[in-house]
Structures are given as C-alpha cells and as structure tokens.
Amino acid sequence: MTKIAVITDTSAGIDFTEAAERQITLLPAPIMFGNRQYHEYQDLSTADYYRLMRLAKTKKVVPTAPQLSMKTIQAACDDLVRQGYTDVIIIGPSLGISGFVNALAAFAESIDAIHIWPWDSRGILTVMGDQVRLAAELVNRGATIQEVFDQLTQLRQTIHSVFVVDSIKPLLRTGEVNPRRGPGSTPLHAGKPILSFEASGKMRYAGSTLRWKGARGDFLDDLAVDLAATVPVKATILNADQPEATQHWLAAAQERFPTVKFDVALIGPSFGVHVGDGAMGLAWSQDFHSLVPNDEK
C-alpha cells in the first residue's frame, strides 16, 4: 500500500507549527555567518537574522545560505521509512537560485528504501509554500503521486514573485543575477533594483526605480491582470523586516483592490541572504484551495 509524505525546507516560509498541523516534514534551512551555522526558524528567527545581518556589515561578514545536505535528507527519509511511508514528495526552492533539486534527483537514484519524488517549485517563500500546502492537502485526501503532480503543475504555472531591493550586490556576489550577462540582458541603472522570477524559475534583474512607491504601483498593475481572470488569486506582500513600509504597501494594495485579501509575510533568512534587509516584494498565484477537490475555503 502506498503511503506518501511531503518534505520541504523553511525557505517555503512555513513554520514548524503549521508544518505539524499539515503533516509536512519541515527541515530548517542552514544559514552561515562566517564559520558559524544557524538553522532557519529553529535557532535563528527572522528578526534575529536581520539584526545579525546589520551587525555583520560592520565586520564585513557576508551571510550565506548553503543548500540542505543530502545527509539531512537521508535522515529524514530514514525516519519516514520507520513510519511506514513508501514515497516522499520533496519540494525545493527554485533551481534558478539553488542547486538543491538537481542534487536531490541524483541522490534519489541511490535510495531504495523509499521512492523520492523531487519537485522544483520554481519559486521561493509564499509561492513555494503554497505548492507544499497543496501537495500536503491532496496527499491527506488520498491523492496519488500523479494527481498531486498534475495539480502542482497547474498551480506552478500561475506563480509570480517580484521584489524591489536596496542593493543588488548580494545577488551579484552569489551569481544568482547578472544583469550584464547574456543576450537581451538589462544593464544596471541608478536607484533601487527590481527583481523578478521568470516562468523558468530564474531570477532576473528587471530594471530599477527611484522609490518603493513606483515599484509598488508596477507590481499592482501586473497583479491586476491576473485578478481580472476567472480563477481565484492569493496575493502576499513580502518584507525583509520592514514593518512601516509593509503597512504602506498593504494600505495601497487594499485601496486599489478592496475586495482582495492580502496576506503579509516576512522574507526569511534563507532568501534574505540574496535580497538584503531593505527588500519588499509581492507574490501571487492561483489560490491553492481552488485546486483541492471539495475545499470549501
């Protein structure tokens, strides 16, 4: 008899309380400050991370987010085997910013005790987390692996994530974004850089703005296109420890779209290392509840 588990890491923006409620195996993403390793949401809260980041700037210490080790995945899978699971869907951050899913696919070939099904979310934070939530809900309702992947594919086709950051230096340093590389690339301009996830999951530099307000208006224009469609949309305002700016963004979004409920979420450490402590973003996709059969939400 097939018994399916769902694994993800904290870069999905899911905390351990929610994971337990949804029967998701949640692994803490590692964060490095120099030679010291922390674990997202476990021994490093988002608030503590941004405090450490600001202190680290004076010492020229650059935080990094190494991908989850296959040793950690092995331990989690061994535990699931002991619980009688036969299959596990492991949802990872976009291949555009992490090699985790590729490493997992190679690792899965060496595992016989449980069947590992890697899934590239092509996103991060909320849009990744909603794919995890959808998978867990479907599994809990008895869906097959193929049925889960069919619905995940449909949800993934609707995801959008856009950010405005104070500096593009962290991304240039990690090589995740290079605005001067490749045909059709966009040269850097003065102002606050704007970042966008492409449909492939690759993050790109999409220009700049002199003020957050300008980026916010552009993001809401893009959101309006999807809100005009027939499927229900779930939208989230993301912030890197920016409470005042978040309230301004939320007020502007609700004024323009009074019938839409906007969620608010923090940009956790594992993505914060890429975008810095001055980032704001907007993420949206089809509401995952609409892809769950007989879901009344």
SULWO-V279383 format. One record per residue. N is the residue number from 1. PHI is phi as a letter, one per 30 degrees, with the letter a starting at -180 (none if undefined). OMEGA is omega in whole degrees, 0 to 359 (NA if undefined). D_CENTER is the distance of its C-alpha to the mean C-alpha in Angstrom with 1 decimal. Layout:
BEGIN
n=(N & N)
phi=(PHI & PHI)
omega=(OMEGA & OMEGA)
d_center=(D_CENTER & D_CENTER)
END
This chain:
BEGIN
n=(1 & 2 & 3 & 4 & 5 & 6 & 7 & 8 & 9 & 10 & 11 & 12 & 13 & 14 & 15 & 16 & 17 & 18 & 19 & 20 & 21 & 22 & 23 & 24 & 25 & 26 & 27 & 28 & 29 & 30 & 31 & 32 & 33 & 34 & 35 & 36 & 37 & 38 & 39 & 40 & 41 & 42 & 43 & 44 & 45 & 46 & 47 & 48 & 49 & 50 & 51 & 52 & 53 & 54 & 55 & 56 & 57 & 58 & 59 & 60 & 61 & 62 & 63 & 64 & 65 & 66 & 67 & 68 & 69 & 70 & 71 & 72 & 73 & 74 & 75 & 76 & 77 & 78 & 79 & 80 & 81 & 82 & 83 & 84 & 85 & 86 & 87 & 88 & 89 & 90 & 91 & 92 & 93 & 94 & 95 & 96 & 97 & 98 & 99 & 100 & 101 & 102 & 103 & 104 & 105 & 106 & 107 & 108 & 109 & 110 & 111 & 112 & 113 & 114 & 115 & 116 & 117 & 118 & 119 & 120 & 121 & 122 & 123 & 124 & 125 & 126 & 127 & 128 & 129 & 130 & 131 & 132 & 133 & 134 & 135 & 136 & 137 & 138 & 139 & 140 & 141 & 142 & 143 & 144 & 145 & 146 & 147 & 148 & 149 & 150 & 151 & 152 & 153 & 154 & 155 & 156 & 157 & 158 & 159 & 160 & 161 & 162 & 163 & 164 & 165 & 166 & 167 & 168 & 169 & 170 & 171 & 172 & 173 & 174 & 175 & 176 & 177 & 178 & 179 & 180 & 181 & 182 & 183 & 184 & 185 & 186 & 187 & 188 & 189 & 190 & 191 & 192 & 193 & 194 & 195 & 196 & 197 & 198 & 199 & 200 & 201 & 202 & 203 & 204 & 205 & 206 & 207 & 208 & 209 & 210 & 211 & 212 & 213 & 214 & 215 & 216 & 217 & 218 & 219 & 220 & 221 & 222 & 223 & 224 & 225 & 226 & 227 & 228 & 229 & 230 & 231 & 232 & 233 & 234 & 235 & 236 & 237 & 238 & 239 & 240 & 241 & 242 & 243 & 244 & 245 & 246 & 247 & 248 & 249 & 250 & 251 & 252 & 253 & 254 & 255 & 256 & 257 & 258 & 259 & 260 & 261 & 262 & 263 & 264 & 265 & 266 & 267 & 268 & 269 & 270 & 271 & 272 & 273 & 274 & 275 & 276 & 277 & 278 & 279 & 280 & 281 & 282 & 283 & 284 & 285 & 286 & 287 & 288 & 289 & 290 & 291 & 292 & 293 & 294 & 295 & 296 & 297)
phi=(none & d & b & c & c & b & b & b & b & d & d & d & i & c & c & d & d & d & e & d & d & c & h & c & d & c & c & d & d & d & b & c & c & i & c & c & c & c & b & e & i & c & b & b & d & d & d & d & d & d & d & d & d & d & d & d & e & d & c & h & c & c & d & b & b & d & d & e & d & d & d & d & d & e & d & d & d & d & d & d & d & d & d & j & d & c & b & b & c & c & c & c & d & e & d & d & b & b & c & e & d & d & d & d & d & d & d & e & d & c & c & c & d & b & d & c & c & d & b & d & d & h & a & a & h & e & d & d & d & d & d & d & d & d & e & d & d & d & d & d & c & j & d & d & e & d & d & d & d & d & d & d & d & d & d & d & d & c & d & b & b & b & b & b & b & d & b & c & e & e & d & d & d & d & i & d & b & b & d & c & c & j & d & i & d & c & d & d & b & d & j & d & d & c & c & b & d & d & d & d & j & d & c & b & d & c & j & a & b & d & b & e & e & d & d & e & d & d & d & d & d & d & d & e & d & d & d & d & d & d & d & d & c & c & b & b & c & c & b & c & h & b & d & d & d & d & d & d & d & d & d & d & d & d & d & d & b & d & c & c & c & c & d & b & b & d & d & d & e & d & c & d & d & d & c & i & c & c & c & b & a & b & b & a & a & e & d & d & e & d & c & c & e & i & d & d & d)
omega=(181 & 175 & 191 & 174 & 176 & 178 & 169 & 175 & 188 & 175 & 176 & 179 & 179 & 179 & 188 & 178 & 179 & 180 & 180 & 180 & 183 & 181 & 176 & 173 & 185 & 180 & 181 & 178 & 179 & 177 & 181 & 167 & 186 & 180 & 183 & 181 & 174 & 177 & 185 & 178 & 181 & 175 & 177 & 177 & 179 & 180 & 179 & 180 & 182 & 174 & 178 & 180 & 181 & 177 & 183 & 180 & 181 & 180 & 180 & 174 & 184 & 178 & 178 & 180 & 177 & 181 & 177 & 179 & 176 & 174 & 177 & 177 & 179 & 181 & 179 & 179 & 178 & 179 & 179 & 177 & 179 & 179 & 175 & 179 & 179 & 184 & 176 & 174 & 181 & 184 & 185 & 176 & 184 & 173 & 178 & 179 & 182 & 177 & 187 & 185 & 177 & 178 & 180 & 180 & 178 & 180 & 184 & 181 & 182 & 184 & 180 & 188 & 181 & 182 & 182 & 180 & 179 & 177 & 176 & 182 & 185 & 180 & 182 & 176 & 190 & 184 & 172 & 182 & 180 & 173 & 177 & 180 & 179 & 181 & 182 & 180 & 180 & 179 & 180 & 179 & 174 & 180 & 175 & 176 & 182 & 179 & 178 & 181 & 177 & 181 & 176 & 178 & 180 & 180 & 183 & 180 & 184 & 188 & 176 & 175 & 179 & 185 & 168 & 187 & 178 & 184 & 177 & 184 & 180 & 181 & 175 & 181 & 181 & 181 & 181 & 178 & 175 & 186 & 182 & 185 & 172 & 179 & 179 & 181 & 183 & 179 & 179 & 176 & 178 & 179 & 181 & 181 & 175 & 182 & 181 & 173 & 175 & 180 & 179 & 183 & 178 & 177 & 182 & 173 & 187 & 180 & 182 & 178 & 180 & 182 & 175 & 183 & 179 & 178 & 181 & 179 & 179 & 180 & 180 & 174 & 179 & 179 & 182 & 180 & 181 & 178 & 179 & 180 & 186 & 183 & 178 & 184 & 175 & 184 & 182 & 173 & 184 & 180 & 178 & 179 & 181 & 186 & 182 & 179 & 180 & 179 & 177 & 180 & 181 & 179 & 180 & 181 & 181 & 176 & 181 & 182 & 186 & 182 & 182 & 175 & 179 & 172 & 176 & 180 & 177 & 170 & 185 & 183 & 186 & 173 & 177 & 178 & 181 & 189 & 177 & 188 & 179 & 188 & 170 & 181 & 175 & 180 & 177 & 178 & 171 & 177 & 186 & 179 & 183 & 180 & 178 & 182 & 175 & 176 & 185 & 183 & NA)
d_center=(32.2 & 28.5 & 26.2 & 22.5 & 19.8 & 16.0 & 14.1 & 10.6 & 9.6 & 8.6 & 5.4 & 4.5 & 6.5 & 9.5 & 12.7 & 15.6 & 17.8 & 15.7 & 15.1 & 18.9 & 19.6 & 17.7 & 19.0 & 15.8 & 16.2 & 13.7 & 13.9 & 13.5 & 11.9 & 14.8 & 15.4 & 18.7 & 21.1 & 24.0 & 25.3 & 23.8 & 20.8 & 18.8 & 16.3 & 13.3 & 14.5 & 17.5 & 19.7 & 17.6 & 16.5 & 14.5 & 17.9 & 19.5 & 17.0 & 17.7 & 21.4 & 21.5 & 19.9 & 22.6 & 25.3 & 24.2 & 24.7 & 28.4 & 28.6 & 26.8 & 24.4 & 21.1 & 18.1 & 16.2 & 13.4 & 15.1 & 13.6 & 14.6 & 18.3 & 19.8 & 22.2 & 19.6 & 18.7 & 22.5 & 23.2 & 20.7 & 22.2 & 25.7 & 25.2 & 24.1 & 27.2 & 29.3 & 28.0 & 29.1 & 26.0 & 26.7 & 23.3 & 19.7 & 16.6 & 13.9 & 10.4 & 8.6 & 6.1 & 7.7 & 11.4 & 11.5 & 10.3 & 11.1 & 14.2 & 13.2 & 13.6 & 16.9 & 18.1 & 17.5 & 19.4 & 22.2 & 22.3 & 22.4 & 25.7 & 27.4 & 26.6 & 29.2 & 29.0 & 25.8 & 24.3 & 20.8 & 18.7 & 15.7 & 13.1 & 10.9 & 8.0 & 8.5 & 5.1 & 1.6 & 2.4 & 5.3 & 5.8 & 4.5 & 6.3 & 9.1 & 9.7 & 10.3 & 12.4 & 14.3 & 15.1 & 16.3 & 18.3 & 19.9 & 20.8 & 22.3 & 24.4 & 25.7 & 23.9 & 24.5 & 22.0 & 22.9 & 22.5 & 19.0 & 18.1 & 20.0 & 18.1 & 14.6 & 16.0 & 17.2 & 14.0 & 12.0 & 14.9 & 14.3 & 10.7 & 10.8 & 9.0 & 11.6 & 12.3 & 15.7 & 16.3 & 19.6 & 19.8 & 18.5 & 20.2 & 17.4 & 15.9 & 19.5 & 20.1 & 17.4 & 18.3 & 14.8 & 16.5 & 20.3 & 21.8 & 25.2 & 24.6 & 25.4 & 27.3 & 26.3 & 24.2 & 24.1 & 26.0 & 24.9 & 26.5 & 27.3 & 25.1 & 21.5 & 19.3 & 17.0 & 14.0 & 12.8 & 10.8 & 13.6 & 14.0 & 14.2 & 10.7 & 12.6 & 12.0 & 15.4 & 17.6 & 18.8 & 21.6 & 22.2 & 23.5 & 26.0 & 24.6 & 21.4 & 23.4 & 23.8 & 20.1 & 19.5 & 22.4 & 21.1 & 17.6 & 19.6 & 21.9 & 19.2 & 18.0 & 21.7 & 22.1 & 19.8 & 21.3 & 24.6 & 23.8 & 24.9 & 21.7 & 20.2 & 17.1 & 14.5 & 13.5 & 11.7 & 12.8 & 10.6 & 12.7 & 13.3 & 16.2 & 18.0 & 19.7 & 22.5 & 20.6 & 18.3 & 21.5 & 22.8 & 19.8 & 19.9 & 23.7 & 23.6 & 21.2 & 23.3 & 26.4 & 25.6 & 24.1 & 26.1 & 25.4 & 21.6 & 19.9 & 17.0 & 14.6 & 13.8 & 11.0 & 10.9 & 8.8 & 9.2 & 11.2 & 9.1 & 7.6 & 10.9 & 12.9 & 12.0 & 12.6 & 15.2 & 16.4 & 17.5 & 14.4 & 13.9 & 11.7 & 11.8 & 9.5 & 11.5 & 12.4 & 15.3 & 15.6 & 14.8 & 18.0 & 20.1 & 19.3 & 20.7 & 24.5 & 26.6 & 23.8 & 25.6 & 22.7)
END
